[in-house]
């Protein structure tokens, strides 16, 4: 797993097992997104969470342009994700 780097120059040399891990992760994340959004529609929360997601995207878009190197700690990213899934 040391070669599991998301850079195209490195990804071109991945063995098939790393491609399987990569596509499994993508499939899992897309499935999770679809399930969560389905529940947002059931409980009529889609506007709130779409606004929150759009706000985060715009914030990181504009702040990322000013920064030479953007670094987000994994726990900060986890807190953002937790705000979307409503974990108590």
C-alpha positions in Angstrom: 0.0 0.0 0.0 3.0 2.3 0.0 2.4 3.0 -3.7 -1.2 4.1 -3.1 -0.7 7.7 -4.1 -3.3 9.7 -6.0 -0.9 11.1 -8.6 -1.3 10.1 -12.2 2.4 9.5 -12.8 2.4 7.0 -9.9 -1.1 5.6 -10.7 0.1 4.5 -14.1 2.5 2.0 -12.4 -0.1 0.6 -10.0 -0.6 -3.2 -9.9 -4.2 -4.5 -10.5 -4.8 -4.9 -6.7 -4.3 -1.1 -6.1 -6.8 -0.4 -9.0 -9.3 -2.7 -7.3 -8.8 -0.9 -4.0 -9.2 2.4 -5.7 -12.4 1.5 -7.5 -13.8 -0.2 -4.4 -13.3 3.0 -2.4 -14.9 5.1 -5.2 -17.9 2.7 -5.4 -18.3 2.8 -1.6 -18.2 6.6 -1.4 -20.7 7.0 -4.3 -23.0 4.5 -2.7 -22.7 6.2 0.7 -23.5 9.6 -1.0 -26.5 8.2 -2.7 -27.9 6.7 0.5 -27.3 9.8 2.5 -28.9 12.0 -0.1 -31.9 9.7 -0.3 -32.5 10.2 3.4 -32.0 14.0 3.0 -34.9 13.9 0.5 -37.1 11.8 2.8 -36.6 14.2 5.7 -36.6 17.3 3.5 -33.1 18.4 4.5 -31.5 18.6 1.0 -31.6 22.4 0.8 -29.8 22.8 4.1 -27.1 20.3 3.3 -26.7 21.4 -0.3 -26.2 25.0 0.9 -23.7 23.8 3.5 -21.8 21.8 0.9 -21.8 24.6 -1.6 -20.5 27.0 1.1 -17.7 24.7 2.0 -16.8 24.2 -1.7 -16.7 28.0 -2.3 -14.6 28.6 0.9 -12.0 26.0 0.0 -12.0 27.2 -3.7 -11.2 30.8 -2.8 -8.9 30.1 0.2 -7.0 27.5 -1.9 -6.3 30.1 -4.6 -4.5 32.3 -2.1 -2.5 29.6 -0.4 0.7 28.2 -1.8 0.2 24.9 0.0 -3.1 23.9 1.5 -3.0 21.3 4.2 -6.1 20.0 6.0 -5.7 17.7 8.9 -7.6 14.4 8.7 -9.6 15.2 11.9 -10.8 18.5 10.4 -11.9 16.6 7.2 -13.6 14.0 9.5 -15.5 16.8 11.3 -16.8 18.2 8.0 -17.9 14.7 6.9 -19.6 14.1 10.3 -21.6 17.3 9.8 -23.0 15.9 6.6 -24.0 12.5 8.0 -25.5 13.8 11.2 -23.6 11.5 13.5 -24.6 12.0 17.1 
